[in-house]
């Protein structure tokens, strides 16, 4: 069970790193640690809401988290 949880967190962290380095130039990196932590913990929900049921591409989604101010925590 611990292995699955660790893999889940590692995937979230790798998605965050992918957004920083693989989505183009990033002049203003998201330095809000709370936003990054929430993204790492709840990335499947945001993936479903923004990409699968929303209008963003996966690259836009990752770029928004890494360089565009992060995910919206409260709405």
C-alpha positions as CSV (number, residue, x, y, z in Angstrom):
1,X,0.0,0.0,0.0
2,X,2.9,2.4,0.8
3,X,4.4,1.6,-2.6
4,X,1.2,2.7,-4.4
5,X,1.0,5.9,-2.3
6,X,4.6,6.7,-3.1
7,X,4.1,6.1,-6.8
8,X,1.0,8.3,-6.7
9,X,3.1,11.2,-5.2
10,X,6.0,10.6,-7.5
11,X,3.7,10.8,-10.5
12,X,2.3,14.1,-9.2
13,X,5.8,15.5,-8.6
14,X,7.0,14.4,-12.1
15,X,3.9,16.1,-13.7
16,X,4.9,19.3,-11.9
17,X,8.5,19.0,-13.1
18,X,7.3,18.2,-16.6
19,X,5.3,21.4,-16.5
20,X,8.3,23.4,-15.5
21,X,10.7,22.0,-18.1
22,X,8.8,20.5,-21.0
23,X,6.1,23.0,-21.8
24,X,8.1,25.8,-23.2
25,X,9.5,29.0,-21.7
26,X,8.5,29.8,-18.2
27,X,9.3,33.5,-17.4
28,X,7.4,33.5,-14.1
29,X,7.5,30.2,-12.3
30,X,4.8,29.3,-9.8
31,X,6.5,29.6,-6.5
32,X,3.4,29.1,-4.3
33,X,4.3,26.0,-2.4
34,X,0.7,25.4,-1.2
35,X,-0.6,25.4,-4.8
36,X,2.2,23.0,-5.8
37,X,1.5,20.7,-2.9
38,X,-2.2,20.6,-3.6
39,X,-1.5,19.9,-7.2
40,X,0.8,16.9,-6.3
41,X,-1.8,15.5,-3.9
42,X,-4.9,16.0,-6.1
43,X,-3.6,15.8,-9.7
44,X,-6.1,13.1,-10.8
45,X,-9.0,15.4,-9.9
46,X,-7.5,18.4,-11.7
47,X,-6.7,16.2,-14.7
48,X,-10.3,15.1,-15.0
49,X,-11.8,18.5,-14.4
50,X,-9.5,20.5,-16.6
51,X,-8.4,18.1,-19.4
52,X,-10.8,15.2,-19.7
53,X,-14.0,17.2,-18.9
54,X,-12.7,20.6,-19.6
55,X,-11.2,22.4,-22.6
56,X,-7.4,22.3,-21.8
57,X,-4.8,20.2,-23.4
58,X,-2.5,18.3,-21.2
59,X,0.4,20.6,-22.1
60,X,-1.7,23.7,-21.3
61,X,-2.7,22.1,-18.0
62,X,0.8,21.5,-16.9
63,X,2.0,24.9,-18.2
64,X,-0.8,26.6,-16.2
65,X,0.3,24.9,-13.0
66,X,4.0,25.5,-13.5
67,X,4.0,29.0,-15.1
68,X,0.5,30.4,-15.0
69,X,-0.2,30.9,-11.4
70,X,-1.1,27.3,-10.5
71,X,-4.4,25.6,-10.2
72,X,-7.4,27.4,-8.7
73,X,-7.7,26.1,-5.1
74,X,-10.9,27.8,-4.1
75,X,-13.8,28.8,-6.4
